[in-house]
Amino acid sequence: MDATSRPDKPAYSDDPEPGFVRVRLDLAYDGRDFSGWARQRERRTVQGELENALQTVMRLPYPVELTVAGRTDAGVHARGQVAHVDLREEVWAEHGEKLLRRLAGRLPHDVRVWRVAEAPAGFNARFSAIWRRYAYRVGDHRGGVDPLRRGHVLWHDWPLDVDLMNEAARKLLGEHDFAAYCKKREGATTIRTLLDLHWERPAPGEKDAGLAVATVRADAFCHNMVRALVGSLLLVGDGHRPVDFPGEVLEGRARHSAVNVVRPHGLTLEEVGYPADGRLAARNREARNRRTLPGAGGAGPGAACC
């Protein structure tokens, strides 16, 4: 391979090609000034900033390409995002120990990389993940949202009953076709396993007055899924819809005009879960199969949307 060319390799290969090392990056960002994760021409994105910084600090004559666990939308934040990049062995040997400090000096202040390490065999930031956990923060205090948190909390101007929202949320858990809560993408399945969905209010305190936090964890999420689920549950919490409403929308498998996709700034990717190292490669392969519900036919090829 010519030293000035871009490494020519599949974006989601199970293992790096000979002569390359797969490197895992754990990172965080404030999404308010980004047009999402994915690189776009003439728009500021997290992927674009990070790839440019990596190329610069390692003085590479070719661009690098990151694979991410969850492709967040414009305005969505992350505390526990995970990505990987395949680097030449000699590049990693030269820059690996200094990479974290150099990125801290090169990246803008709304993106931080907390950890850089060689990934175990079979690791793929996207396909090896077994779950993603998001938090959505809503404030229903009559006075509005704490000004210091306004970029991370949605103000809802109706009081919310968290117990009712949790009762409605329990009916959504498990494996379902979440087509009613997803923005449809051609060729992408909307079958997901929702592992956890619950609301809680932080311990009483002036700084947390009127705050309700949703924890949402699933094996993967399709486009707009978390924000649509939150939108349906808010309708229950403020009394505009009965507790069975979100479940009825789910069963209908079609978008409901009453369900708003809430604004992105209240949403944060908190954590990505991976299996034990010995299971990484197997999970990587499993996640690439197109999913169907029991009785709907066998699985076919295709990659799940995250």
C-alpha positions as CSV (number, residue, x, y, z in Angstrom):
1,M,0.0,0.0,0.0
2,D,1.3,3.5,-0.8
3,A,2.2,5.4,2.3
4,T,0.1,8.4,1.2
5,S,-3.1,6.5,0.4
6,R,-6.0,5.9,2.7
7,P,-6.1,2.3,4.1
8,D,-8.4,0.4,1.9
9,K,-10.4,-1.8,4.2
10,P,-14.1,-2.6,5.0
11,A,-15.5,-0.1,7.5
12,Y,-16.9,-2.8,9.8
13,S,-14.5,-5.8,9.4
14,D,-14.3,-8.2,12.3
15,D,-10.6,-7.7,12.8
16,P,-8.0,-5.2,11.5
17,E,-6.0,-6.2,8.4
18,P,-2.5,-7.5,8.9
19,G,-0.2,-4.7,9.9
20,F,-3.0,-2.8,11.7
21,V,-4.0,-2.4,15.3
22,R,-7.6,-1.7,16.4
23,V,-7.8,1.1,18.9
24,R,-10.8,1.8,21.2
25,L,-11.6,5.4,22.1
26,D,-14.0,6.3,25.0
27,L,-15.3,9.9,24.5
28,A,-17.8,12.5,25.5
29,Y,-19.3,15.6,23.8
30,D,-21.8,18.4,24.2
31,G,-24.0,18.0,21.1
32,R,-25.5,21.5,20.9
33,D,-23.2,22.9,18.3
34,F,-22.9,19.7,16.2
35,S,-24.9,18.4,13.3
36,G,-24.8,14.9,14.9
37,W,-22.1,12.3,14.9
38,A,-21.8,11.4,11.3
39,R,-19.3,13.3,9.1
40,Q,-21.0,15.7,6.6
41,R,-19.7,18.1,4.1
42,E,-19.8,21.7,5.2
43,R,-21.3,20.8,8.6
44,R,-19.6,20.5,11.9
45,T,-19.9,17.0,13.3
46,V,-18.3,15.0,16.1
47,Q,-16.8,12.4,13.7
48,G,-15.4,15.1,11.5
49,E,-13.7,16.9,14.4
50,L,-12.3,13.8,15.9
51,E,-11.0,12.3,12.7
52,N,-9.3,15.6,11.7
53,A,-7.7,15.8,15.2
54,L,-6.4,12.2,15.0
55,Q,-4.9,12.8,11.5
56,T,-3.3,16.0,12.7
57,V,-1.8,14.8,16.0
58,M,-0.4,11.7,14.4
59,R,0.8,13.6,11.3
60,L,-0.8,11.1,8.9
61,P,-0.8,11.8,5.1
62,Y,-4.1,10.0,4.8
63,P,-7.4,10.4,6.7
64,V,-8.6,8.0,9.3
65,E,-12.1,6.5,9.7
66,L,-13.9,5.9,12.9
67,T,-16.6,3.4,13.6
68,V,-18.9,4.4,16.5
69,A,-21.3,2.5,18.8
70,G,-24.2,4.9,18.4
71,R,-24.7,7.5,15.7
72,T,-26.2,10.3,17.7
73,D,-28.4,13.0,16.0
74,A,-27.9,16.7,15.8
75,G,-28.0,18.2,19.3
76,V,-27.7,14.9,21.2
77,H,-25.0,14.7,23.9
78,A,-22.8,11.8,25.0
79,R,-20.9,10.9,28.2
80,G,-20.1,7.3,27.3
81,Q,-19.7,7.1,23.6
82,V,-17.3,4.4,22.2
83,A,-15.6,4.4,18.8
84,H,-12.7,2.4,17.2
85,V,-10.1,3.2,14.6
86,D,-7.6,0.9,12.8
87,L,-4.1,2.3,12.8
88,R,-0.9,0.9,11.3
89,E,1.2,-0.9,13.9
90,E,4.1,1.5,13.5
91,V,1.8,4.5,13.9
92,W,0.3,3.1,17.1
93,A,3.7,2.2,18.4
94,E,4.9,5.8,17.8
95,H,1.9,7.8,19.0
96,G,-0.1,5.5,21.3
97,E,1.2,6.6,24.7
98,K,1.0,10.3,23.8
99,L,-2.3,10.2,21.9
100,L,-4.6,11.1,24.8
101,R,-2.7,14.2,25.8
102,R,-2.2,15.4,22.2
103,L,-5.9,15.0,21.5
104,A,-6.7,17.0,24.6
105,G,-4.6,19.9,23.2
106,R,-6.1,19.6,19.6
107,L,-9.8,18.9,20.1
108,P,-12.4,21.7,20.7
109,H,-13.6,22.0,24.2
110,D,-17.0,20.4,23.5
111,V,-15.4,17.0,22.6
112,R,-13.2,15.0,25.0
113,V,-11.5,11.6,24.7
114,W,-11.1,10.0,28.1
115,R,-9.4,6.7,27.2
116,V,-7.4,5.3,24.3
117,A,-6.4,1.6,24.3
118,E,-5.7,-1.3,22.0
119,A,-9.0,-3.2,21.6
120,P,-9.3,-6.9,22.3
121,A,-9.6,-9.4,19.4
122,G,-13.0,-9.4,17.8
123,F,-14.0,-5.9,19.1
124,N,-16.1,-3.7,16.9
125,A,-17.5,-0.5,18.6
126,R,-20.8,-0.8,16.8
127,F,-21.5,-4.5,16.2
128,S,-19.9,-5.9,19.4
129,A,-22.2,-3.8,21.7
130,I,-24.9,-5.7,23.5
131,W,-26.7,-2.5,24.8
132,R,-26.8,1.2,24.8
133,R,-28.1,3.3,27.7
134,Y,-29.5,6.8,27.3
135,A,-30.9,9.3,29.7
136,Y,-33.5,11.9,28.9
137,R,-33.9,14.8,31.3
138,V,-37.1,16.8,31.6
139,G,-37.9,19.7,33.9
140,D,-41.5,20.4,34.9
141,H,-40.8,23.2,37.5
142,R,-43.3,26.1,37.0
143,G,-40.4,28.5,36.9
144,G,-38.6,26.7,34.1
145,V,-35.2,24.9,33.9
146,D,-32.1,25.8,35.8
147,P,-30.2,28.2,33.4
148,L,-27.0,26.2,33.9
149,R,-28.7,23.0,32.7
150,R,-30.8,24.5,29.9
151,G,-28.7,22.9,27.2
152,H,-29.4,19.4,28.7
153,V,-32.9,19.5,30.1
154,L,-36.2,19.9,28.2
155,W,-38.7,22.1,29.9
156,H,-42.3,20.6,30.0
157,D,-44.8,23.2,31.2
158,W,-47.2,20.6,32.7
159,P,-46.6,18.8,36.0
160,L,-45.6,15.1,35.4
161,D,-46.7,12.0,37.3
162,V,-43.7,9.8,37.3
163,D,-45.6,6.8,38.7
164,L,-48.0,6.9,35.8
165,M,-45.2,7.1,33.3
166,N,-43.4,4.1,34.8
167,E,-46.7,2.1,34.7
168,A,-47.0,2.9,31.0
169,A,-43.3,2.2,30.3
170,R,-43.5,-1.3,31.7
171,K,-45.8,-2.3,28.8
172,L,-43.1,-1.4,26.3
173,L,-40.3,-3.6,27.7
174,G,-39.1,-6.7,25.7
175,E,-38.6,-7.5,22.1
176,H,-41.0,-5.7,19.8
177,D,-41.3,-4.1,16.4
178,F,-40.9,-0.4,17.3
179,A,-41.9,0.9,13.9
180,A,-44.4,3.2,15.6
181,Y,-41.5,4.9,17.4
182,C,-38.9,5.0,14.7
183,K,-38.2,7.1,11.6
184,K,-38.3,4.4,8.9
185,R,-35.1,3.9,6.9
186,E,-35.2,1.8,3.7
187,G,-33.9,-1.7,4.4
188,A,-33.5,-1.3,8.1
189,T,-35.3,-3.4,10.7
190,T,-37.3,-1.7,13.5
191,I,-37.2,-4.8,15.8
192,R,-35.5,-4.0,19.1
193,T,-35.3,-5.4,22.6
194,L,-36.1,-2.7,25.1
195,L,-34.3,-3.8,28.3
196,D,-35.1,-0.9,30.6
197,L,-37.3,2.1,30.6
198,H,-38.1,3.9,33.8
199,W,-38.4,7.4,35.2
200,E,-37.1,8.8,38.5
201,R,-36.7,12.1,40.3
202,P,-33.3,12.9,41.9
203,A,-33.1,13.2,45.6
204,P,-34.8,16.4,46.8
205,G,-32.6,19.4,46.5
206,E,-32.9,22.9,45.2
207,K,-30.7,22.3,42.2
208,D,-32.8,19.3,41.1
209,A,-36.2,20.9,41.7
210,G,-38.7,19.7,39.1
211,L,-36.3,17.3,37.3
212,A,-37.5,13.9,36.0
213,V,-34.9,11.6,34.3
214,A,-35.8,8.7,32.0
215,T,-33.3,5.8,31.7
216,V,-33.7,4.0,28.4
217,R,-31.6,0.9,27.6
218,A,-31.9,-1.4,24.6
219,D,-29.8,-3.7,22.5
220,A,-29.9,-1.1,19.8
221,F,-32.1,1.9,18.8
222,C,-33.5,3.0,15.5
223,H,-33.7,6.6,14.4
224,N,-35.7,8.9,16.8
225,M,-36.7,5.9,18.9
226,V,-35.8,7.2,22.4
227,R,-37.2,10.7,21.7
228,A,-40.5,9.3,20.4
229,L,-40.8,7.0,23.4
230,V,-40.2,9.9,25.8
231,G,-42.8,12.0,23.8
232,S,-45.5,9.3,24.3
233,L,-44.8,8.9,28.0
234,L,-44.9,12.7,28.6
235,L,-48.5,12.6,27.3
236,V,-49.3,10.1,30.0
237,G,-47.4,11.9,32.7
238,D,-49.2,15.2,32.2
239,G,-52.6,13.6,31.9
240,H,-53.3,14.1,28.2
241,R,-53.4,10.4,27.4
242,P,-54.3,7.3,29.4
243,V,-51.7,4.9,30.7
244,D,-52.3,2.3,28.0
245,F,-51.7,4.8,25.2
246,P,-47.9,4.2,24.6
247,G,-48.6,0.4,24.4
248,E,-51.5,0.9,21.9
249,V,-49.2,3.0,19.7
250,L,-46.6,0.3,19.8
251,E,-49.1,-2.4,18.8
252,G,-50.3,-0.2,15.9
253,R,-46.8,-0.3,14.3
254,A,-47.4,3.1,12.7
255,R,-46.5,6.6,13.6
256,H,-49.2,8.3,15.7
257,S,-49.9,12.0,15.1
258,A,-50.2,12.7,18.8
259,V,-46.7,11.4,19.6
260,N,-44.1,14.2,19.3
261,V,-40.4,13.4,18.8
262,V,-39.1,15.6,21.7
263,R,-36.2,17.9,21.2
264,P,-32.7,16.4,21.1
265,H,-31.0,18.5,23.7
266,G,-32.5,16.5,26.7
267,L,-30.9,13.3,25.4
268,T,-27.5,11.9,26.4
269,L,-25.8,8.6,25.5
270,E,-24.6,7.6,29.0
271,E,-23.0,4.1,28.4
272,V,-22.4,1.3,25.9
273,G,-22.2,-2.3,27.2
274,Y,-20.1,-5.0,25.7
275,P,-19.8,-8.7,26.5
276,A,-16.7,-10.4,27.9
277,D,-13.7,-10.4,25.5
278,G,-14.3,-14.0,24.6
279,R,-17.8,-13.2,23.3
280,L,-16.9,-10.1,21.3
281,A,-16.4,-11.8,17.9
282,A,-19.6,-13.9,18.2
283,R,-21.6,-10.8,19.2
284,N,-20.1,-8.9,16.2
285,R,-21.4,-11.6,13.8
286,E,-24.8,-11.9,15.5
287,A,-25.5,-8.2,15.3
288,R,-25.2,-8.2,11.5
289,N,-28.2,-10.5,11.0
290,R,-31.5,-8.9,10.1
291,R,-33.9,-9.4,12.9
292,T,-37.5,-10.8,12.7
293,L,-40.0,-11.4,15.4
294,P,-40.9,-15.1,16.3
295,G,-43.2,-16.5,13.7
296,A,-42.3,-13.8,11.1
297,G,-39.8,-15.9,9.2
298,G,-36.1,-16.5,9.5
299,A,-33.4,-14.0,9.9
300,G,-31.8,-12.7,6.7
301,P,-28.7,-10.6,6.1
302,G,-28.5,-7.1,7.1
303,A,-27.1,-4.7,9.7
304,A,-29.2,-3.3,12.5
305,C,-29.5,0.4,12.7
306,C,-28.0,1.8,16.0
